[in-house]
């Protein structure tokens, strides 16, 4: 893992954090997690175990720090770490197709579904969150899937073109 890759991954996480902070909440303050979208882009660009681990943990910690969910720090770390490796596994299964936009959007939807499920499950298990899983899933996770898919559809091609023009060695340039 070289310094340029670390810089690009940190920029993706930083942009995700800024988007997460400035996007207003809905349904009681819950927000779609744009850091998740940027983590998925980072995994698609750098499909290596070390990079996936670094992206998952750092995204989880930063998401946890800015979480509006009561007691959301620990569930965010659990959620992002698990989701990063599930997404990575799917990328490895679809190695020849994962970087194609339609497939990548579907992977983002599946990753967001996994993320929301793991987050809510861990929040309920660790802290005994008051609202029912089904209610939060319908009110927060399903809209987040749609919003993350649209955001990914817009952002991924832009980042892909920028990376191809630069001298970064990623899965898109290999």
N, C-alpha and C positions, 0 to 999 in steps of 0.2 A: 504494500500500500504506500503510494508516494504522497508527497505533500500537496501536489495539485489536486489529487483525488479527495484528500481530506478537506481542502479548501472548498471544492465544489459541493461536497456533502454538507459542510457547515453552512454554506450559502443557501442550499435548499432548505435546511432546517430553519435557518434564520428567516427566510421568506415565508415559510409555513407559519412560524411564530407570529410574524407581523400580521399575516392574513387572519390568523386565529384571534388575535387581539382586537383588530379593527372591525371584524364582522360582528354585527349585533346578534344577540341571542334570541331564541324563540322558544315557545312552550316552557315557560318558567325559567328562562335564562340559559337553556341548553343550546350549544352551538355545534355546527358541523366542524369536524376537525381537519382543517386544511394542512396541518402538520402531517397527518396520515397520508394525504395525497402526495406531499413532497417526499415522504419516506418511500412511498411506492415508486416514485420517479427515481429516487436514489438507488433503490434496489434494482430497478431495470437497467440503470446505467452501470452499476457496479455489482454484478451478481456473484459476490464472493462471500464466504462465511464471515470473515473479519469485518467486512463493510456492513453486512446485514446486522451483525451483532452491535456494531457501533451506532448504526442508524436507529435500530430498535431501542436501545437503552437511552441514547441521548434524546430521541424524540419523546420517549416516555417520561423522562425527567422534566423536560421543558413543558410538555403538555400538562403534566401533573402540577407544575408550579403555577400555570395560568388557568387551571381548571376551575370552572364555576360550579361543578358538581360537589356537594358536601362530602368531604373526605375523599376527593378524587385523585389524590397524589399516588397512593399505592395502586389502586386499580388501573391508573394510566400506565404505570411502569409495567405491570403484569400484561396489560392489554397490548401495548406496543411491542413488547419483546416477543410475545407469542405470535402476534399478527405478522411481524416482520419475517419470522421463520416459516409460517404457513404460506405467506405470499412468495417467499423465496422458493419453497418447495414447488409451488405451482409454476413459477417461472422456469425452474429446472425441468419440470415435466413437459412444458411447452416451449422448450429452448428455441426451436426454429420459428415459432410464431409469436412469442411473447412481446416482441418489440413492434409488432404491427398494431396500429392504433385501435382497430375494433377489438382485438383480443386483449390488449392492454386495458381498455375501458372495462371490459367484462371482468378481468382480473381485479381491477380497482373496486368494482361493485362487490365481488366476492370477498376481497380483503376488508372492505368497510363493513360488510355483514359479519365477518369473523370478529373484527375489532369491536363492534358494538355489542355482540353477544358475549365476548370475553370480558369486556369492560363492565357490563351490567351484571353478569354472573359473579365476577370477583367483587364488585361493590356490594352486592347483596350478601355474598358469603362473608366478606371481611367486616363490613359495617352494618349489615342488616338494613339496607336502604328501605325507606318507608313505602315507596310506591311499588306497585306490582311490576314484575319483569315485562309482562305482555304490554302493559300500558306504556311504559317507557320505550319499549321496542318499537311500537307503532308510532308514537309521537316524536321520537328522536332519531332512532336508527334508520328507519325507512326513508325519512326525508334526507338524512345525511348521505345515504347511498346515492340518491338522485343528485344531490348537490355536489358530492365528490366526483361523481361520474362526469358531470358537466364541466367542473373545474379541471379535471384531468384531461378531458377532451380538448379544452382550450390551451392549457399550459404545456402539456407534454410535447406537442409538435414544435412549439416555440423553443423550448429548452433543447429539443432534439436538433433543431437547425443551428442553434448557438453552439452546441457541443461539437457538431460536425465541422463548423467553421474554425473552431479553436483547435488547440493541439492536445486536448484531453484524450486519453486513451480509455474509452468506455466500451460497453457492449454495442453501442450504436456505431462506433467508428471501426470496430474490429472486423 
